[in-house]
Amino acid sequence: MIKPWLLRLSFLALFFSHSSAFAQGDFAYLSLEPEIVTNYAGNSARNLGYVRVNIELMLHDIGQLEIAEHHLPLIRATTIEIFGRQPQDKVKSLTGREDIRLTIRKALQDLMQQETGSEIVKDVIFTKYLYQG
């Protein structure tokens, strides 16, 4: 049986090793609040589905946080537009969801490069992903 103090010591060592790694990195996270709720193309023109997604943007540099916040309306509009073009099969599958995430990441990187001269967005993370349709 593992001693309780040994578990605490292991947890503390793990915690401090991760927190120092976080402190060394200079990336930042930006949440697209409120969550995105939008339609996507259903199987027919009469049958639309909807998707509800929480998105976190991982930024290359914490110093770019203010710039990204300034461009949030453009970022949200681009994300909503991309979801609106997706077919139902893609929205509902795991591989399709990953394709959508990568498409959004690439579009936001290109958009930020065009607007600011820097990619800014390192990654896009879906923290909630619900669909109906």
KALIN-V436991 format. One line per field, one symbol per residue. psi: psi as a letter, one per 30 degrees, with the letter a starting at -180 (. if undefined). Layout:
# KALIN-V436991
psi=???
This chain:
# KALIN-V436991
psi=kkkeeeeeeeeeeeeeeeeeeeeekgllkkkjkllkjlllkaflffjkllkjkkkkkkkekffgeeeeeegeeeeeeeeeeeeffkleeeefleeeeeeeeeeeeeeeeeeeeeefgkeejelkkjfkjklk.
